């Protein structure tokens, strides 16, 4: 095969990958905000003063919490 044909095929493959990535990224949108949640029940632990989850009673420690992000599609406004 001539090199120009190989180059064109590789160019089209790269272009298709970039187009697919752009479509997926545009649909999902960027992630905004982070919530500290209980690992057991998923309760949002924002502003909790006690040493345990008020929903399930699991002690709050770095090993028992998980940080989550809220996905937001571009063009969609939140109700805030």
Buried (B, 14 or more C-beta within 10 A) or exposed (E): EEEEEEEEEEEEEEEEEEEEEEEEEEEEEEEEEEBBBBBBEEBEBEEBEEEBBEEEEBEBEEEBBBEEEEEBEEEEEEEE
